[in-house]
């Protein structure tokens, strides 16, 4: 399968600071990437869809000014959590879509970034 | 109505048995269906994709899709303790201007005892 990397794998930051998470597709070009968040013992919740060269599409209830997404190249998307608060502590996972046919695709996930805000 | 539903489990099976995981979805327009495995503290790993009605086999895994019943399942044959994980069912959902997204169920926890 396709390889997606994320950096950092874990980060601890103080309340009020900003944190940037990078997501890279290593062996393919990804025009579309996705950012998910997962709280303990809950399922993955889609936060936003990141499209190369255009603005991200945010899911309902996700603050676009707080979670800044940049997809500047076909292999890199970044998520910046601005003015982080303890309730933003979570497991953030990016994924990228790989076409498998004319209309079908598979979606591969990065290893995730565990964010702890103190 | 929840978009993707799974029994949370835990589903416990002995080593060597067949584990059967089920999932239902609400959108009749969904075209692509996936099973992911997630170990505790790790990100999901794609194990099966299925797009048309019927069965699809890959090693010890068989995915089954019935679009009329809006039902997708995963069978794991000869279950091993290393199969113990949470299995996530995911379905593509077309949301108009918001585009197509992969929506996940809450997952079924599988425990395989040796």
Interface residues (C-beta under 8 A of the other chain):
Chain A: X1 X34 X42 X43 X44 X46 X49 X57 X59 X91 X93 X95 X100 X101 X103 X104 X105 X106 X107 X108 X109 X110 X111 X112
Chain B: X31 X32 X34 X36 X42 X43 X44 X45 X46 X49 X51 X88 X90 X98 X99 X101 X102 X103 X104 X105 X106 X107
